[in-house]
């Protein structure tokens, strides 16, 4: 059985409990597969990135004919409006627009009328990454978050790249397995991703290179800091905060 998220941002939890850690969010329009049910809770798998977790069943619509629905468009502005039966609500950047018709502006369920800006992610557009990423500056850090109201490092990167037409996995260590290697910071270019490791060598952080001297990333908040061969230097305190592990290119 399959479904489509029907709220702006649905919390996906580690366990079937409202007190359990939020490990991810599903944004409006994202498709999911139902794996298991416990009363109001469902264990689901995102069809975008394969990420699994627990979601309450009132946050999505069941869709048996999911294969007939296209997912080529996403919401492009930081916040975008949708009308449902005459009432307006808001969805965040990177939300999917399943079945979107660019003429009628209706979605797969014609009760939804999309009023925001949109982008066709079937057409990769690297030039949008820097502009999209910079619009998130000062967004607060939130573990598991993927919206302007709260985002973690890999969620930030995933959404920015989604708007540009690049499908990245959810966690930083997963994203580091995608793309092609960039040998050195001097050989890096705008929009490459830089990954950072802890003392055990485990990748725990990711950011987007603006150039070989600057990086934008979510650490406390979305911010722009300095980077060198050793890692990130906080632009406010001049302290080193993250140790550089590797870099990848996706275009």
Secondary structure, 3 states (H helix, E strand, C coil): CEEEECCCEEEEECCCCCCCCEEEEEECCCEEEEEEEECCEEEEEECCCCCEEEEEHHHEEECCCHHHCCCCEEECCCEEEEEECCEEEEEECCCECCCCCCCCCECCCCCEEECCCEEECCCCCHHHHHHHHHCCCCCEECCCCEECCEECHHHHHHHHHHHCCCCCCCCHHHHCCCCEECCCHHHCCCCCEEEEECCCCCEEEEEEECCCCEEEEECCEEEEEEEECCEEECCCCCCEEEEEEEEEECC
